[in-house]
Amino acid sequence: MSARNLVYLAITTISAACGLIIEIAAGRMVAPYIGMSLYTWTAIIAVVLTGFSIGHWIGGRLAEAPADRIRRDVAISLLLAGISTALSLVMIRLLAGPIIGMGLAPVPTILLLTTVLFFPPSLFVGIPSPALTKLAIDEAPDRIGHVLGTFYAASAAGSILGTLAAGFVFISWLGTINTFVMVAVAYFAMAIVLAVTSSDAANRTALSLAAIAAVSLAVLGLAGSQSRAFVSPCQTESDYYCIRVVQGPIEAGTDSRALVLDHLGHGINIKSRPETLVTPYVELQDIMARIHTGRRSPFRSFFIGGGAYTMPRAWLAARPDAEVVVAEVDPAVTRVAHRQLWLPRDKRLRIHHEDARRALAMAAPGTFDIVVGDAFHDITMPQHLATREFFALVKSRLADDGIYVMNVIDNQIAPRLLAAIRATLATQFPVTEVWRSTGQGERTTFIVAGLATATPYQRIKSKVTDGIVFERLGDDLGATQPIRRPLILTDDYAPVDRLIGVR
């Protein structure tokens, strides 16, 4: 293979890798603004693939030109890929707020934001592959099949390499912003290298592209510094979340802090009052535990998800006999809770940094008095934690009179997911109840409970927040459009994202 074809092959491989690096990093980039869900990933993949497809078509049209013009056009496309990649860091700071503020439903909001940010770089990086393959064929016209196979394989290999590198190396070690900057610089470098390989006016073209790249970086750097585009919104960027700790609400006091995972609050802790549960649904879970477990000793609990560790911290402080087990998949969340949210290092607290279903399966039958499910994350939840088989596992790990409580976020007009979870839970527990607090909007946080006996109250007043009342819902779940035949969720079929009420 000629030296020039080796350059074409390298650029094809690296540009394919860069395109997939952006696709993987894109999910982390938008998470602090619109969260991470099936809808987010679906939109990103669709937008990126659309960009690739149109870019490939354009590249094929450009490949019909003379060789020097092809090289020039491909170099320009790589330059534009670099500019649009770097520009996306600025655009998300400038446009995310206005787009989210348009009041669209979650799915159109996600589609619009991901299109604005990631379609241009995907389009421009889709151009080089067919054009460079045509140049390589012109260099070796007697080996067309060999060239085609080699370049197709190189593009696929680059995509695989980019996917693995982004997921296992770059995001973990560099962070999302530095990953985008690295890819933008790689695009600029490839544009200049390709310009140098041109036979006519090579130096002039290369210098022109270098000058444009330098000016672009300077302008983007200035815009980025003014918009803080190159400052991560995350205090800690883990393999799972963008983690921040912020000042708690005024009513909680000056010594309160809140944990934010991606774009969603996950608990409020008060330094001087660990037993105070500010978030209504967390207070309700605590009330249910007190009603149905009494003062049994020892008091053994299992938490699906740690987050801010608000309730584990409260129970450790309030009950000397408490034995708390928490399954939190992200060790970085636990480190932040210890360091900034006053979670004590207590021998009564055992934390498993693994999937909650696996951790619960390792426990002996009949171990716990209560299992608390808090794995819901905005418009998504792990579907394997909402199935008949999982609820059977939960029931088997509870004492005979033990209880299971979980939070579910759904649309109260037609809460299809809530109805499905309650119906599924009813296959394992003799009594199921659904509660909610007053004063919520259309999207509501419900508490679903699996019990041995019914709660002896229909309404309970909050002891923390004035004006909040917790009410038990009837079979219609308080819905404007009641769900008549709810789905039973199983490991084989649990369409959580479809049922969740996003419109």
WOKAZI-V619006 format. One record per pair of residues at least 6 apart in sequence whose C-alpha atoms are under 6 Angstrom apart, sorted by the first residue. I is the first residue (numbers start at 0). J is the second residue. If there is no record, write none. Layout:
i=I j=J
i=I j=J
//
This chain:
i=4 j=135
i=7 j=131
i=11 j=128
i=11 j=154
i=12 j=153
i=12 j=154
i=12 j=157
i=13 j=157
i=15 j=154
i=15 j=157
i=15 j=158
i=16 j=157
i=16 j=158
i=16 j=161
i=17 j=182
i=19 j=158
i=19 j=161
i=19 j=162
i=20 j=161
i=20 j=162
i=20 j=165
i=30 j=261
i=31 j=261
i=31 j=262
i=32 j=262
i=34 j=261
i=34 j=262
i=36 j=379
i=42 j=110
i=46 j=114
i=46 j=118
i=47 j=118
i=47 j=121
i=50 j=118
i=50 j=121
i=50 j=122
i=51 j=121
i=51 j=122
i=51 j=125
i=54 j=122
i=54 j=123
i=54 j=125
i=54 j=126
i=55 j=125
i=55 j=126
i=58 j=126
i=58 j=129
i=58 j=130
i=59 j=129
i=59 j=130
i=62 j=130
i=67 j=197
i=73 j=127
i=74 j=190
i=76 j=123
i=77 j=186
i=77 j=190
i=78 j=187
i=78 j=190
i=80 j=120
i=80 j=123
i=80 j=124
i=81 j=183
i=81 j=186
i=81 j=187
i=83 j=120
i=84 j=120
i=84 j=183
i=85 j=183
i=87 j=116
i=88 j=228
i=89 j=223
i=89 j=228
i=104 j=502
i=136 j=143
i=191 j=205
i=194 j=201
i=194 j=204
i=194 j=205
i=195 j=201
i=195 j=205
i=223 j=229
i=233 j=241
i=233 j=242
i=233 j=243
i=234 j=242
i=234 j=243
i=235 j=242
i=240 j=260
i=240 j=261
i=241 j=260
i=241 j=261
i=242 j=259
i=242 j=260
i=243 j=259
i=244 j=257
i=244 j=258
i=245 j=256
i=245 j=257
i=246 j=256
i=247 j=255
i=247 j=256
i=247 j=257
i=254 j=269
i=254 j=270
i=255 j=268
i=255 j=269
i=256 j=267
i=256 j=268
i=257 j=266
i=257 j=267
i=258 j=264
i=258 j=265
i=258 j=266
i=258 j=307
i=259 j=265
i=265 j=306
i=266 j=307
i=268 j=309
i=273 j=313
i=274 j=313
i=276 j=282
i=296 j=320
i=297 j=320
i=297 j=321
i=298 j=320
i=298 j=321
i=298 j=322
i=299 j=322
i=299 j=367
i=299 j=368
i=300 j=323
i=300 j=367
i=300 j=368
i=300 j=369
i=300 j=370
i=301 j=324
i=301 j=325
i=301 j=370
i=302 j=325
i=302 j=370
i=302 j=371
i=303 j=326
i=303 j=355
i=303 j=371
i=303 j=372
i=303 j=373
i=304 j=326
i=304 j=327
i=304 j=373
i=304 j=374
i=305 j=327
i=307 j=336
i=315 j=321
i=322 j=347
i=323 j=348
i=324 j=348
i=324 j=349
i=324 j=350
i=325 j=350
i=326 j=350
i=326 j=351
i=326 j=352
i=326 j=355
i=327 j=352
i=328 j=352
i=328 j=353
i=328 j=354
i=330 j=352
i=336 j=342
i=364 j=395
i=364 j=396
i=365 j=396
i=365 j=397
i=365 j=398
i=366 j=396
i=366 j=397
i=367 j=397
i=367 j=398
i=368 j=397
i=368 j=398
i=368 j=401
i=369 j=401
i=369 j=402
i=369 j=403
i=370 j=403
i=371 j=403
i=371 j=404
i=371 j=405
i=372 j=405
i=373 j=405
i=373 j=406
i=382 j=495
i=386 j=488
i=386 j=489
i=386 j=490
i=387 j=423
i=387 j=488
i=387 j=489
i=391 j=427
i=400 j=451
i=402 j=449
i=402 j=450
i=403 j=448
i=403 j=449
i=404 j=447
i=404 j=448
i=405 j=446
i=405 j=447
i=406 j=445
i=406 j=446
i=407 j=444
i=407 j=445
i=408 j=443
i=408 j=444
i=409 j=442
i=409 j=443
i=409 j=499
i=409 j=500
i=410 j=441
i=410 j=442
i=410 j=500
i=411 j=441
i=411 j=478
i=412 j=478
i=412 j=479
i=412 j=480
i=413 j=478
i=413 j=480
i=415 j=498
i=416 j=498
i=416 j=499
i=418 j=485
i=419 j=485
i=419 j=486
i=419 j=487
i=423 j=487
i=423 j=488
i=425 j=431
i=428 j=449
i=429 j=451
i=430 j=449
i=430 j=450
i=430 j=451
i=431 j=448
i=431 j=449
i=432 j=447
i=432 j=448
i=433 j=446
i=433 j=447
i=433 j=471
i=433 j=472
i=434 j=445
i=434 j=446
i=434 j=470
i=434 j=471
i=434 j=472
i=435 j=445
i=435 j=469
i=435 j=470
i=436 j=468
i=436 j=469
i=437 j=467
i=437 j=468
i=457 j=470
i=457 j=471
i=458 j=469
i=458 j=470
i=459 j=468
i=459 j=469
i=460 j=468
i=461 j=467
i=461 j=468
i=475 j=481
//
